[in-house]
Amino acid sequence: MENRNFQMDAQWNIIHYPEKPTGFGILIIGDERHFVDESKCFWTQNEGKLAIVNELKDAGYTIFSSNLYGRNWGSESAVEHAQRLYHHVIRSEILNHKIHILAEGMGALVAVRLLEKMKGSIRSMILLNPILSLKYHLEQEKEHKFFYKKLMRELTNAHNMEQAQMESTVFSMEDIVHLEFNCPVKIIHVLAGGKSYTQSKLYQQIIKSPVINPTYILPEKKPQLGKIFIKFLTSHETVL
């Protein structure tokens, strides 16, 4: 069996099985394009992502992911569902209880909240082009009226708030938040689209940490991501 799709709390989830499992699992938390339905998911529909999934499976990783309410923007329901999915997978599969997390874009908002809630259960974390500050992201989108309106609709739906309340909540967030990375973390940026990777004050605080050393790669080097991921993940598997 290559993969199994199943529903839990009205959300579709998927498990990708390797031919020769090593007993280590990876939770993938996708960006705003991510989805899982009854038969497929974004990471198998996208050619570049599928190549990464196949490389990780060839390395023996059991990979699992969830629809997580679609464009959840770090909502409490998405964080809680990710935790429930972890417990379900650990109970149903033969896996080491300490998992790796691979989060992309918006998915980083869920991932960093799991760091606190799942202490002792996360072996390492990879953040790919992460959005780490919702406040900064919203401020950036304010310059683009159409995208700002679209983002606000997604935020109000995800967090079940009226727009005025949502804006007030986000814009009153502290720029500097203490994030305790209690596991090894690797941040990777694919340099594309003329985006600024300086991000927020929070991001600047994080990358100044002696244990965080961001990796920047050019778009033409994206096929190397799978190997970069595997090298980092395997370096944190000596202690079970």
Secondary structure, 3 states (H helix, E strand, C coil): CCEEEEEECCEEEEEECCCCCCCCEEEEECCCCCCECCCCEHHHHCHHHHHHHHHHHHCCCEEEEECCCCCCCCCHHHHHHHHHHHHHHHHHCCCCCCEEEEEECCHHHHHHHHHHHCCCCEEEEEEECCCCCHHHHHHHHCCCHHHHHHHHHHHHHHHCCCHHHHHHHHHCCCCCCCCCCCCCEEEEEECCCCCCCCCCHHHHHHHCCCCCCCEEECHHHHHHHHHHHHHHHHCCCCCC
